[in-house]
Each structure stands twice: as C-alpha cells, then as structure tokens.
Amino acid sequence: MNHNSFLGKGWSFPPQFERSNEVTHMVVDEEDIRQSLIILLSTSRGERFNRQYGCNLNDFLHEEINPTTLQLMEEQIQRSVLLYEPRIELINVKFDTTQEVSGVILINLEYQIRKLNVVSNLVYPYYLENR
C-alpha cells in the first residue's frame, strides 16, 4: 500500500476491526474516493458529527419517481459532492429507472479525479424502500 498517497487514505467501508480494536483495512487513492462517495450518498444530514454532511437521498424514499423528482435528486447529489468531495469534479449524474418496479434506481455518477485527470464512475443502488 502506498502510504504517501496524495489523493487520500481512509478507512475501508464498512470499517473492519481486529480484536485489538485497530482499523485493519485502509483504502487509498481512487478506492478511497469511491468509498467516500458511497458514504456521502448513503448519509442523511444530521447523522454524523458534521451535522451538515450528507446527501439526504432518503427525502425521496416515498416520492413518485418522475422527471421532477429525479432533477431534485440530481441537485442534491451535485450539491453534496461539490461541498464534501473536493478531489473530484462531477461530470454527469444519470438515473437508470429500469428496475424501479423492483424498488431500485441505479444512480450513475461520472466524475473526474482532479489531480490525476482520470475519468471514473460509480453506480450506486438507491432503494425506494427502507432496508
């Protein structure tokens, strides 16, 4: 593992501990960014120490999925990424609603890692029911 990563290093998600209560798995670089985005998308504001951190996608759990709702979700995602993930530039947010009947919308984030000038993506499953 590169201990001098300039993109960042963080706990794996979910964190894993040994009996000594020490974090045993750390992630770096692109994987740290990917896992940071998953945490951001799955967190509602007020859940963590920084009371403003989060994306609040749970606000849309019981909403009708239509173009207006998807636009509001996209704006929430863009705002949260802009505020809390400065290592990337969000290029595009797309929603795959083909599994909506099964209770899932796939959120595809396309982003550029600023320091590497590398484009990457993340597909995040958004469940329309509390799980």
N, C-alpha and C positions, 0 to 999 in steps of 0.2 A: 504494500500500500504506500502511496506517495504521501508522506507526512507533511510536505511543504506545498500542498495543493493551493493554487491561487484562486480557484473557484469556490473553495469552501470544503468543510468537513463537518459532518454531523452524525447524530445517532441514526442507526438504521430504523426504518419504520415497518412494523412496530419495534420499539426498543427490545433488546434481548439481554438478559442479565444472567450471570452465573451465581452460584451460591454466595460468592463474596460481595454481591451487590454492585459489582463493577460492570459498566457497559462493555459488552464483549464484541459488538459488531458496529463498526463505524463505516460510513459511506463518504465518498469524496467525489468532487468534480460533477460530471453530468448526472450521476446517480443521486448525489445529494440534492441537486436542483429538482430532479424528477420527484423524489420523495417529498421535498419541500412543497411542491405544487399539490401533491395528493393531500398533504396535511392541510394546506390552505383551503382547498376546495371542500374538504370534509369538516371544517371547523366553522361554527357559528360565532359571531361576535359575542363576547361576554364569557365564553367558555374557558379562556386561558388568562394567564396573568396580565398580558396586554389586552385589556378589555375591548379594544377596537379591532384586534386581529381576527381575521376570518372572512368568509365569503358569503355566509348567510343563504346558501342554496336551500336550506330547509324551509325558508319562507315560501318556497314554491311547491312544497310537497303535495298539497291538495288543490292546486290550481289547475284549471283546464290548460292543456298544452296546445297553444296556438301561437301564431307569429308574435303577438304582443308579449306573451309570457316568455318566449324564447329570447326576445330582444331585451327584456328586463334581466333575464338570467345572464345574458352576454355582457350587459353593462356592469352587473355585479362582479362577474369574473374579471373583466378588464380593470375595474377599479381596484380590486383586491390584489391582482398581480402587479399593477403599477405601484401600489403602496408597499407591498410586502415581499416582492421578489425582484430586486433591482438588478440581479445578474442576468435577466433575460429581457428581451423585447417581444411582446406578444404580437404575432403576425396575424393570426386568424383564430376565430372560435367557430366551430361548426357543430351542429347537433344532428345526430343520427336518431331519428324517431321511429325507425322500422321495428323496434322491439317494444314500443310503447304499450301495446296490448299486454305484454308480459310484465309490465311495470318498470321498464328500464329505458333510459335515454342515454346514449353514449355521447359524451362531450369530448370533442377532439380539439386539443389546443396545439396549434403550431406556433413555435417560438424560436427565436434566435438567441443563442448564448452570446452575450455581448463581447466578452474577452476572447472568445475563440472564433467568432464569426461563423458559427456552426448552427444550422437549422435542425431542429428536432421536433418531436411531437409526443403528446401524451393523450391516451384515450382513457377517460375517467368515466366509470359507470355511475350514473345518477339514478338512484332507486326512487320510484314515485311513492313508495310506502316506507314507513319507519321499519328498519330491520334490526 
